[in-house]
Amino acid sequence: GESVGLHLPTLSVQEGDNSIINCAYSNSASDYFIWYKQESGKGPQFIIDIRSNMDKRQGQRVTVLLNKTVKHLSLQIAATQPGDSAVYFCAENEDSSYKLIFGSGTRLLVRP
Amino acid sequence: GAVVSQHPSRVICKSGTSVKIECRSLDFQATTMFWYRQFPKQSLMLMATSNEGSKATYEQGVEKDKFLINHASLTLSTLTVTSAHPEDSSFYICRWGGAGNEQFFGPGTRLTVL
């Protein structure tokens, strides 16, 4: 069952700075990874994805890095804005069945 | 783009009652659907996977007799929380199988059990 009282780690950054959010995934067989943003009371919002045959992918103001050797993902947000304040989750696709397993999440707070 | 709806968006019920949550796809059909729940300040936890026309597969620790899933058609799936108790209070989110794009997630249902 879920852990009672578990709190999300928080990353606090100054507006305009770059943010780096990290995630460790568990399954070495996972071949597809996604970063999501979630605002309070809403469902996950897709940010960017990456397949295991890549180690870097860039979007608009965001970059995802994948290190398969240590099973680590990171999300870099350039020039962080107040609207970026939210909880960020990584998710891994365990197999071709589209089953997504979510990581523990990080809360991003942007200071004006 | 594809849109998934959930109903109700919020529900408050008394302990011991059952609550049904509907998840509908509005402009596409999918055979696979996932149900997640999310407790405050925690991540989304996968509860079960269902395929249209067959029984759902539940994750370890999730009681199949308590969380009844009916994947009645390619556009409708329901999750019924039976004999709900305060510890079932959570945010329930459906997701249709396919690409991980946001359009395939439902907006979520906030369940509060008194």
Contacts between the chains, C-beta under 8 A, distances in Angstrom:
chain1	res1	chain2	res2	distance
A	1	B	61	5.3
A	2	B	39	5.3
A	2	B	42	5.9
A	2	B	45	6.1
A	3	B	42	7.4
A	6	B	41	6.9
A	6	B	42	5.7
A	7	B	41	5.3
A	8	B	41	5.4
A	8	B	42	7.5
A	32	B	100	7.4
A	34	B	100	4.3
A	36	B	102	7.8
A	41	B	91	7.8
A	41	B	108	7.4
A	41	B	110	7.1
A	42	B	107	6.6
A	42	B	108	6.8
A	43	B	93	5.4
A	43	B	102	7.5
A	43	B	105	4.3
A	43	B	106	6.2
A	43	B	107	5.1
A	43	B	108	4.9
A	44	B	44	7.0
A	44	B	93	7.6
A	44	B	102	6.7
A	44	B	105	5.5
A	45	B	102	5.0
A	46	B	100	6.3
A	46	B	101	5.0
A	46	B	102	3.9
A	49	B	100	6.1
A	89	B	43	6.0
A	89	B	44	6.9
A	91	B	100	6.7
A	93	B	100	7.2
A	97	B	32	6.9
A	97	B	49	7.5
A	97	B	97	7.1
A	98	B	32	6.4
A	98	B	97	4.3
A	98	B	98	5.7
A	98	B	99	7.6
A	98	B	100	7.7
A	99	B	34	6.8
A	99	B	46	7.1
A	99	B	49	6.2
A	99	B	97	7.9
A	100	B	34	7.2
A	100	B	46	7.6
A	100	B	95	7.2
A	100	B	100	6.0
A	101	B	46	6.3
A	102	B	36	7.7
A	102	B	43	4.7
A	102	B	44	4.4
A	102	B	45	7.5
A	102	B	46	7.7
A	103	B	43	6.4
A	104	B	42	7.8
A	104	B	43	5.1
A	105	B	42	7.6
A	105	B	43	4.8
